[in-house]
Amino acid sequence: MLMLGLMYGSGQVAYAFRTDFSPSWLGATVLAACAVALGFLAGSRLSPLASLVTGLGFTGMGTVLLIPMLYPSGLADLLPAPLRWGFDMLGPTGVLFIAGILLLTASAFPSRWRAARPAPPASSYGPPQPQQQQQYPPAFDPFQPASFPPAGPGEDDRTRPMPR
């Protein structure tokens, strides 16, 4: 579905610019929706199997379209015109191949294949006890005597303004 959306969206945008030099809002919307879907597939919260399977499809189709001897010329004739325009534009440029490699790279990290760690078992000895937090002494205690003597008369008091 994503590959068809990319082909349709890019074909519509290219056709609109070629014919009357105006944007195709439908094609741009389809391209934006496909970009969001590719972002979700590459994200770390989704199963790595989703990005692996999709990446294999994109990479396979992109490889077939990049190698000129294997270019399926009869396949493009089976597609309707808006899809054929996108197919002819995306295939030789390598966009499908790049999207496939991106998705395969996203699923290649071993941390995505590890299972989530189970929660520690709850204790069976009664209700959970609140954890004691360490109390730090306050920075200023008004009831504690000052550690330095107050300044007496005649001593240099640096808090008063200078005489003029």
PyMOL CGO cylinders between C-alpha atoms (Angstrom):
from pymol import cmd
from pymol.cgo import CYLINDER

trace = [
    CYLINDER, 0.00, 0.00, 0.00, 2.84, 2.38, 0.83, 0.3, 1, 1, 1, 1, 1, 1,
    CYLINDER, 2.84, 2.38, 0.83, 4.55, 1.69, -2.47, 0.3, 1, 1, 1, 1, 1, 1,
    CYLINDER, 4.55, 1.69, -2.47, 1.33, 2.36, -4.35, 0.3, 1, 1, 1, 1, 1, 1,
    CYLINDER, 1.33, 2.36, -4.35, 0.80, 5.55, -2.34, 0.3, 1, 1, 1, 1, 1, 1,
    CYLINDER, 0.80, 5.55, -2.34, 4.31, 6.75, -3.12, 0.3, 1, 1, 1, 1, 1, 1,
    CYLINDER, 4.31, 6.75, -3.12, 3.84, 6.00, -6.80, 0.3, 1, 1, 1, 1, 1, 1,
    CYLINDER, 3.84, 6.00, -6.80, 0.44, 7.67, -6.96, 0.3, 1, 1, 1, 1, 1, 1,
    CYLINDER, 0.44, 7.67, -6.96, 1.44, 10.75, -4.96, 0.3, 1, 1, 1, 1, 1, 1,
    CYLINDER, 1.44, 10.75, -4.96, 4.67, 11.39, -6.79, 0.3, 1, 1, 1, 1, 1, 1,
    CYLINDER, 4.67, 11.39, -6.79, 2.98, 10.75, -10.15, 0.3, 1, 1, 1, 1, 1, 1,
    CYLINDER, 2.98, 10.75, -10.15, 0.22, 13.24, -9.36, 0.3, 1, 1, 1, 1, 1, 1,
    CYLINDER, 0.22, 13.24, -9.36, 2.65, 15.91, -8.17, 0.3, 1, 1, 1, 1, 1, 1,
    CYLINDER, 2.65, 15.91, -8.17, 4.92, 15.44, -11.20, 0.3, 1, 1, 1, 1, 1, 1,
    CYLINDER, 4.92, 15.44, -11.20, 2.00, 15.44, -13.66, 0.3, 1, 1, 1, 1, 1, 1,
    CYLINDER, 2.00, 15.44, -13.66, 0.49, 18.59, -12.17, 0.3, 1, 1, 1, 1, 1, 1,
    CYLINDER, 0.49, 18.59, -12.17, 3.80, 20.44, -12.38, 0.3, 1, 1, 1, 1, 1, 1,
    CYLINDER, 3.80, 20.44, -12.38, 4.41, 19.26, -15.95, 0.3, 1, 1, 1, 1, 1, 1,
    CYLINDER, 4.41, 19.26, -15.95, 1.01, 20.18, -17.33, 0.3, 1, 1, 1, 1, 1, 1,
    CYLINDER, 1.01, 20.18, -17.33, 0.00, 23.48, -15.73, 0.3, 1, 1, 1, 1, 1, 1,
    CYLINDER, 0.00, 23.48, -15.73, 2.75, 24.16, -13.15, 0.3, 1, 1, 1, 1, 1, 1,
    CYLINDER, 2.75, 24.16, -13.15, 0.36, 23.97, -10.21, 0.3, 1, 1, 1, 1, 1, 1,
    CYLINDER, 0.36, 23.97, -10.21, 0.59, 21.84, -7.08, 0.3, 1, 1, 1, 1, 1, 1,
    CYLINDER, 0.59, 21.84, -7.08, -1.44, 18.67, -6.76, 0.3, 1, 1, 1, 1, 1, 1,
    CYLINDER, -1.44, 18.67, -6.76, -2.81, 18.84, -3.23, 0.3, 1, 1, 1, 1, 1, 1,
    CYLINDER, -2.81, 18.84, -3.23, -4.14, 15.30, -3.40, 0.3, 1, 1, 1, 1, 1, 1,
    CYLINDER, -4.14, 15.30, -3.40, -0.75, 13.95, -4.48, 0.3, 1, 1, 1, 1, 1, 1,
    CYLINDER, -0.75, 13.95, -4.48, 1.04, 15.98, -1.79, 0.3, 1, 1, 1, 1, 1, 1,
    CYLINDER, 1.04, 15.98, -1.79, -1.40, 14.71, 0.87, 0.3, 1, 1, 1, 1, 1, 1,
    CYLINDER, -1.40, 14.71, 0.87, -0.86, 11.09, -0.21, 0.3, 1, 1, 1, 1, 1, 1,
    CYLINDER, -0.86, 11.09, -0.21, 2.93, 11.60, -0.12, 0.3, 1, 1, 1, 1, 1, 1,
    CYLINDER, 2.93, 11.60, -0.12, 2.70, 13.14, 3.36, 0.3, 1, 1, 1, 1, 1, 1,
    CYLINDER, 2.70, 13.14, 3.36, 0.55, 10.25, 4.61, 0.3, 1, 1, 1, 1, 1, 1,
    CYLINDER, 0.55, 10.25, 4.61, 3.06, 7.74, 3.19, 0.3, 1, 1, 1, 1, 1, 1,
    CYLINDER, 3.06, 7.74, 3.19, 5.92, 9.60, 4.88, 0.3, 1, 1, 1, 1, 1, 1,
    CYLINDER, 5.92, 9.60, 4.88, 4.10, 9.45, 8.22, 0.3, 1, 1, 1, 1, 1, 1,
    CYLINDER, 4.10, 9.45, 8.22, 3.45, 5.73, 7.74, 0.3, 1, 1, 1, 1, 1, 1,
    CYLINDER, 3.45, 5.73, 7.74, 7.12, 5.12, 6.89, 0.3, 1, 1, 1, 1, 1, 1,
    CYLINDER, 7.12, 5.12, 6.89, 8.07, 7.04, 10.02, 0.3, 1, 1, 1, 1, 1, 1,
    CYLINDER, 8.07, 7.04, 10.02, 5.84, 4.81, 12.13, 0.3, 1, 1, 1, 1, 1, 1,
    CYLINDER, 5.84, 4.81, 12.13, 7.34, 1.70, 10.54, 0.3, 1, 1, 1, 1, 1, 1,
    CYLINDER, 7.34, 1.70, 10.54, 10.87, 2.93, 11.24, 0.3, 1, 1, 1, 1, 1, 1,
    CYLINDER, 10.87, 2.93, 11.24, 9.97, 3.92, 14.83, 0.3, 1, 1, 1, 1, 1, 1,
    CYLINDER, 9.97, 3.92, 14.83, 11.20, 1.88, 17.74, 0.3, 1, 1, 1, 1, 1, 1,
    CYLINDER, 11.20, 1.88, 17.74, 7.77, 1.33, 19.34, 0.3, 1, 1, 1, 1, 1, 1,
    CYLINDER, 7.77, 1.33, 19.34, 6.50, -0.88, 16.52, 0.3, 1, 1, 1, 1, 1, 1,
    CYLINDER, 6.50, -0.88, 16.52, 7.45, -4.49, 16.00, 0.3, 1, 1, 1, 1, 1, 1,
    CYLINDER, 7.45, -4.49, 16.00, 10.71, -4.84, 14.06, 0.3, 1, 1, 1, 1, 1, 1,
    CYLINDER, 10.71, -4.84, 14.06, 9.02, -7.49, 11.94, 0.3, 1, 1, 1, 1, 1, 1,
    CYLINDER, 9.02, -7.49, 11.94, 6.77, -4.82, 10.37, 0.3, 1, 1, 1, 1, 1, 1,
    CYLINDER, 6.77, -4.82, 10.37, 9.70, -2.72, 9.20, 0.3, 1, 1, 1, 1, 1, 1,
    CYLINDER, 9.70, -2.72, 9.20, 11.61, -5.85, 8.12, 0.3, 1, 1, 1, 1, 1, 1,
    CYLINDER, 11.61, -5.85, 8.12, 8.84, -7.19, 5.87, 0.3, 1, 1, 1, 1, 1, 1,
    CYLINDER, 8.84, -7.19, 5.87, 8.06, -3.77, 4.40, 0.3, 1, 1, 1, 1, 1, 1,
    CYLINDER, 8.06, -3.77, 4.40, 11.75, -3.03, 3.93, 0.3, 1, 1, 1, 1, 1, 1,
    CYLINDER, 11.75, -3.03, 3.93, 12.28, -6.32, 2.09, 0.3, 1, 1, 1, 1, 1, 1,
    CYLINDER, 12.28, -6.32, 2.09, 9.43, -5.46, -0.29, 0.3, 1, 1, 1, 1, 1, 1,
    CYLINDER, 9.43, -5.46, -0.29, 10.71, -1.94, -0.96, 0.3, 1, 1, 1, 1, 1, 1,
    CYLINDER, 10.71, -1.94, -0.96, 14.32, -3.11, -1.37, 0.3, 1, 1, 1, 1, 1, 1,
    CYLINDER, 14.32, -3.11, -1.37, 13.31, -5.94, -3.70, 0.3, 1, 1, 1, 1, 1, 1,
    CYLINDER, 13.31, -5.94, -3.70, 11.22, -3.73, -5.94, 0.3, 1, 1, 1, 1, 1, 1,
    CYLINDER, 11.22, -3.73, -5.94, 13.83, -0.98, -5.84, 0.3, 1, 1, 1, 1, 1, 1,
    CYLINDER, 13.83, -0.98, -5.84, 16.59, -3.42, -6.81, 0.3, 1, 1, 1, 1, 1, 1,
    CYLINDER, 16.59, -3.42, -6.81, 14.57, -4.76, -9.73, 0.3, 1, 1, 1, 1, 1, 1,
    CYLINDER, 14.57, -4.76, -9.73, 13.93, -1.22, -10.95, 0.3, 1, 1, 1, 1, 1, 1,
    CYLINDER, 13.93, -1.22, -10.95, 17.56, -0.10, -10.52, 0.3, 1, 1, 1, 1, 1, 1,
    CYLINDER, 17.56, -0.10, -10.52, 19.05, -2.91, -12.60, 0.3, 1, 1, 1, 1, 1, 1,
    CYLINDER, 19.05, -2.91, -12.60, 18.31, -1.97, -16.23, 0.3, 1, 1, 1, 1, 1, 1,
    CYLINDER, 18.31, -1.97, -16.23, 18.40, -5.54, -17.54, 0.3, 1, 1, 1, 1, 1, 1,
    CYLINDER, 18.40, -5.54, -17.54, 15.67, -6.59, -15.10, 0.3, 1, 1, 1, 1, 1, 1,
    CYLINDER, 15.67, -6.59, -15.10, 13.48, -3.50, -15.60, 0.3, 1, 1, 1, 1, 1, 1,
    CYLINDER, 13.48, -3.50, -15.60, 9.93, -4.86, -15.93, 0.3, 1, 1, 1, 1, 1, 1,
    CYLINDER, 9.93, -4.86, -15.93, 8.72, -2.89, -18.94, 0.3, 1, 1, 1, 1, 1, 1,
    CYLINDER, 8.72, -2.89, -18.94, 5.52, -4.92, -19.21, 0.3, 1, 1, 1, 1, 1, 1,
    CYLINDER, 5.52, -4.92, -19.21, 4.65, -4.30, -15.54, 0.3, 1, 1, 1, 1, 1, 1,
    CYLINDER, 4.65, -4.30, -15.54, 4.35, -0.54, -16.04, 0.3, 1, 1, 1, 1, 1, 1,
    CYLINDER, 4.35, -0.54, -16.04, 1.75, -1.07, -18.79, 0.3, 1, 1, 1, 1, 1, 1,
    CYLINDER, 1.75, -1.07, -18.79, -0.51, -2.94, -16.36, 0.3, 1, 1, 1, 1, 1, 1,
    CYLINDER, -0.51, -2.94, -16.36, -0.77, 0.04, -14.01, 0.3, 1, 1, 1, 1, 1, 1,
    CYLINDER, -0.77, 0.04, -14.01, -3.29, 2.88, -14.44, 0.3, 1, 1, 1, 1, 1, 1,
    CYLINDER, -3.29, 2.88, -14.44, -1.86, 6.20, -15.66, 0.3, 1, 1, 1, 1, 1, 1,
    CYLINDER, -1.86, 6.20, -15.66, -1.39, 7.96, -12.26, 0.3, 1, 1, 1, 1, 1, 1,
    CYLINDER, -1.39, 7.96, -12.26, 0.45, 4.94, -10.84, 0.3, 1, 1, 1, 1, 1, 1,
    CYLINDER, 0.45, 4.94, -10.84, 2.49, 4.47, -14.02, 0.3, 1, 1, 1, 1, 1, 1,
    CYLINDER, 2.49, 4.47, -14.02, 3.78, 8.06, -13.84, 0.3, 1, 1, 1, 1, 1, 1,
    CYLINDER, 3.78, 8.06, -13.84, 4.96, 7.51, -10.28, 0.3, 1, 1, 1, 1, 1, 1,
    CYLINDER, 4.96, 7.51, -10.28, 6.35, 4.07, -11.14, 0.3, 1, 1, 1, 1, 1, 1,
    CYLINDER, 6.35, 4.07, -11.14, 8.40, 5.48, -14.01, 0.3, 1, 1, 1, 1, 1, 1,
    CYLINDER, 8.40, 5.48, -14.01, 9.64, 8.35, -11.85, 0.3, 1, 1, 1, 1, 1, 1,
    CYLINDER, 9.64, 8.35, -11.85, 10.44, 6.49, -8.60, 0.3, 1, 1, 1, 1, 1, 1,
    CYLINDER, 10.44, 6.49, -8.60, 11.89, 3.32, -10.08, 0.3, 1, 1, 1, 1, 1, 1,
    CYLINDER, 11.89, 3.32, -10.08, 15.01, 4.51, -11.90, 0.3, 1, 1, 1, 1, 1, 1,
    CYLINDER, 15.01, 4.51, -11.90, 15.80, 7.21, -9.30, 0.3, 1, 1, 1, 1, 1, 1,
    CYLINDER, 15.80, 7.21, -9.30, 16.24, 4.68, -6.50, 0.3, 1, 1, 1, 1, 1, 1,
    CYLINDER, 16.24, 4.68, -6.50, 13.71, 6.18, -4.05, 0.3, 1, 1, 1, 1, 1, 1,
    CYLINDER, 13.71, 6.18, -4.05, 12.07, 2.80, -3.41, 0.3, 1, 1, 1, 1, 1, 1,
    CYLINDER, 12.07, 2.80, -3.41, 15.48, 1.21, -2.86, 0.3, 1, 1, 1, 1, 1, 1,
    CYLINDER, 15.48, 1.21, -2.86, 16.47, 3.95, -0.38, 0.3, 1, 1, 1, 1, 1, 1,
    CYLINDER, 16.47, 3.95, -0.38, 13.18, 3.60, 1.53, 0.3, 1, 1, 1, 1, 1, 1,
    CYLINDER, 13.18, 3.60, 1.53, 13.71, -0.16, 1.70, 0.3, 1, 1, 1, 1, 1, 1,
    CYLINDER, 13.71, -0.16, 1.70, 17.25, 0.16, 3.04, 0.3, 1, 1, 1, 1, 1, 1,
    CYLINDER, 17.25, 0.16, 3.04, 16.02, 2.71, 5.61, 0.3, 1, 1, 1, 1, 1, 1,
    CYLINDER, 16.02, 2.71, 5.61, 13.39, 0.27, 6.89, 0.3, 1, 1, 1, 1, 1, 1,
    CYLINDER, 13.39, 0.27, 6.89, 15.83, -2.66, 6.92, 0.3, 1, 1, 1, 1, 1, 1,
    CYLINDER, 15.83, -2.66, 6.92, 18.32, -0.58, 8.88, 0.3, 1, 1, 1, 1, 1, 1,
    CYLINDER, 18.32, -0.58, 8.88, 15.63, 0.37, 11.39, 0.3, 1, 1, 1, 1, 1, 1,
    CYLINDER, 15.63, 0.37, 11.39, 14.87, -3.30, 12.04, 0.3, 1, 1, 1, 1, 1, 1,
    CYLINDER, 14.87, -3.30, 12.04, 18.53, -4.37, 12.21, 0.3, 1, 1, 1, 1, 1, 1,
    CYLINDER, 18.53, -4.37, 12.21, 19.23, -3.11, 15.74, 0.3, 1, 1, 1, 1, 1, 1,
    CYLINDER, 19.23, -3.11, 15.74, 19.33, -6.02, 18.23, 0.3, 1, 1, 1, 1, 1, 1,
    CYLINDER, 19.33, -6.02, 18.23, 17.65, -3.97, 20.95, 0.3, 1, 1, 1, 1, 1, 1,
    CYLINDER, 17.65, -3.97, 20.95, 14.42, -3.90, 18.92, 0.3, 1, 1, 1, 1, 1, 1,
    CYLINDER, 14.42, -3.90, 18.92, 14.25, -7.69, 18.89, 0.3, 1, 1, 1, 1, 1, 1,
    CYLINDER, 14.25, -7.69, 18.89, 14.66, -8.16, 22.65, 0.3, 1, 1, 1, 1, 1, 1,
    CYLINDER, 14.66, -8.16, 22.65, 11.58, -8.82, 24.72, 0.3, 1, 1, 1, 1, 1, 1,
    CYLINDER, 11.58, -8.82, 24.72, 10.50, -6.30, 27.33, 0.3, 1, 1, 1, 1, 1, 1,
    CYLINDER, 10.50, -6.30, 27.33, 11.81, -6.96, 30.81, 0.3, 1, 1, 1, 1, 1, 1,
    CYLINDER, 11.81, -6.96, 30.81, 9.19, -8.36, 33.18, 0.3, 1, 1, 1, 1, 1, 1,
    CYLINDER, 9.19, -8.36, 33.18, 8.22, -6.36, 36.26, 0.3, 1, 1, 1, 1, 1, 1,
    CYLINDER, 8.22, -6.36, 36.26, 9.74, -7.55, 39.54, 0.3, 1, 1, 1, 1, 1, 1,
    CYLINDER, 9.74, -7.55, 39.54, 7.45, -9.89, 41.48, 0.3, 1, 1, 1, 1, 1, 1,
    CYLINDER, 7.45, -9.89, 41.48, 5.34, -8.29, 44.20, 0.3, 1, 1, 1, 1, 1, 1,
    CYLINDER, 5.34, -8.29, 44.20, 6.09, -9.28, 47.78, 0.3, 1, 1, 1, 1, 1, 1,
    CYLINDER, 6.09, -9.28, 47.78, 3.56, -11.54, 49.46, 0.3, 1, 1, 1, 1, 1, 1,
    CYLINDER, 3.56, -11.54, 49.46, 4.19, -10.31, 53.02, 0.3, 1, 1, 1, 1, 1, 1,
    CYLINDER, 4.19, -10.31, 53.02, 1.46, -7.68, 53.21, 0.3, 1, 1, 1, 1, 1, 1,
    CYLINDER, 1.46, -7.68, 53.21, 0.84, -4.29, 51.71, 0.3, 1, 1, 1, 1, 1, 1,
    CYLINDER, 0.84, -4.29, 51.71, 3.76, -2.55, 50.06, 0.3, 1, 1, 1, 1, 1, 1,
    CYLINDER, 3.76, -2.55, 50.06, 5.73, -0.31, 52.39, 0.3, 1, 1, 1, 1, 1, 1,
    CYLINDER, 5.73, -0.31, 52.39, 6.47, 3.22, 51.27, 0.3, 1, 1, 1, 1, 1, 1,
    CYLINDER, 6.47, 3.22, 51.27, 10.11, 3.74, 50.53, 0.3, 1, 1, 1, 1, 1, 1,
    CYLINDER, 10.11, 3.74, 50.53, 11.89, 5.98, 52.97, 0.3, 1, 1, 1, 1, 1, 1,
    CYLINDER, 11.89, 5.98, 52.97, 13.42, 8.99, 51.39, 0.3, 1, 1, 1, 1, 1, 1,
    CYLINDER, 13.42, 8.99, 51.39, 16.58, 10.42, 52.76, 0.3, 1, 1, 1, 1, 1, 1,
    CYLINDER, 16.58, 10.42, 52.76, 16.01, 13.74, 54.47, 0.3, 1, 1, 1, 1, 1, 1,
    CYLINDER, 16.01, 13.74, 54.47, 18.65, 16.37, 53.93, 0.3, 1, 1, 1, 1, 1, 1,
    CYLINDER, 18.65, 16.37, 53.93, 19.21, 19.14, 56.49, 0.3, 1, 1, 1, 1, 1, 1,
    CYLINDER, 19.21, 19.14, 56.49, 17.85, 22.52, 55.43, 0.3, 1, 1, 1, 1, 1, 1,
    CYLINDER, 17.85, 22.52, 55.43, 20.28, 25.02, 54.01, 0.3, 1, 1, 1, 1, 1, 1,
    CYLINDER, 20.28, 25.02, 54.01, 19.32, 27.65, 56.62, 0.3, 1, 1, 1, 1, 1, 1,
    CYLINDER, 19.32, 27.65, 56.62, 18.10, 26.94, 60.14, 0.3, 1, 1, 1, 1, 1, 1,
    CYLINDER, 18.10, 26.94, 60.14, 16.85, 30.11, 61.90, 0.3, 1, 1, 1, 1, 1, 1,
    CYLINDER, 16.85, 30.11, 61.90, 17.12, 28.50, 65.34, 0.3, 1, 1, 1, 1, 1, 1,
    CYLINDER, 17.12, 28.50, 65.34, 20.77, 27.59, 65.03, 0.3, 1, 1, 1, 1, 1, 1,
    CYLINDER, 20.77, 27.59, 65.03, 23.20, 30.28, 66.27, 0.3, 1, 1, 1, 1, 1, 1,
    CYLINDER, 23.20, 30.28, 66.27, 25.32, 31.98, 63.68, 0.3, 1, 1, 1, 1, 1, 1,
    CYLINDER, 25.32, 31.98, 63.68, 28.81, 30.59, 63.29, 0.3, 1, 1, 1, 1, 1, 1,
    CYLINDER, 28.81, 30.59, 63.29, 30.40, 34.02, 62.98, 0.3, 1, 1, 1, 1, 1, 1,
    CYLINDER, 30.40, 34.02, 62.98, 30.18, 36.97, 65.40, 0.3, 1, 1, 1, 1, 1, 1,
    CYLINDER, 30.18, 36.97, 65.40, 28.21, 40.01, 64.25, 0.3, 1, 1, 1, 1, 1, 1,
    CYLINDER, 28.21, 40.01, 64.25, 30.20, 43.02, 63.12, 0.3, 1, 1, 1, 1, 1, 1,
    CYLINDER, 30.20, 43.02, 63.12, 30.81, 45.53, 65.94, 0.3, 1, 1, 1, 1, 1, 1,
    CYLINDER, 30.81, 45.53, 65.94, 31.14, 49.29, 65.74, 0.3, 1, 1, 1, 1, 1, 1,
    CYLINDER, 31.14, 49.29, 65.74, 34.24, 50.46, 64.03, 0.3, 1, 1, 1, 1, 1, 1,
    CYLINDER, 34.24, 50.46, 64.03, 34.74, 47.30, 62.02, 0.3, 1, 1, 1, 1, 1, 1,
    CYLINDER, 34.74, 47.30, 62.02, 34.64, 47.53, 58.29, 0.3, 1, 1, 1, 1, 1, 1,
    CYLINDER, 34.64, 47.53, 58.29, 31.08, 46.86, 57.24, 0.3, 1, 1, 1, 1, 1, 1,
    CYLINDER, 31.08, 46.86, 57.24, 31.01, 46.24, 53.52, 0.3, 1, 1, 1, 1, 1, 1,
    CYLINDER, 31.01, 46.24, 53.52, 27.25, 46.19, 53.24, 0.3, 1, 1, 1, 1, 1, 1,
    CYLINDER, 27.25, 46.19, 53.24, 26.80, 49.94, 53.88, 0.3, 1, 1, 1, 1, 1, 1,
    CYLINDER, 26.80, 49.94, 53.88, 26.99, 52.37, 50.97, 0.3, 1, 1, 1, 1, 1, 1,
    CYLINDER, 26.99, 52.37, 50.97, 30.17, 54.37, 50.53, 0.3, 1, 1, 1, 1, 1, 1,
    CYLINDER, 30.17, 54.37, 50.53, 30.24, 57.91, 51.93, 0.3, 1, 1, 1, 1, 1, 1,
    CYLINDER, 30.24, 57.91, 51.93, 30.25, 60.77, 49.44, 0.3, 1, 1, 1, 1, 1, 1,
]
cmd.load_cgo(trace, "trace")
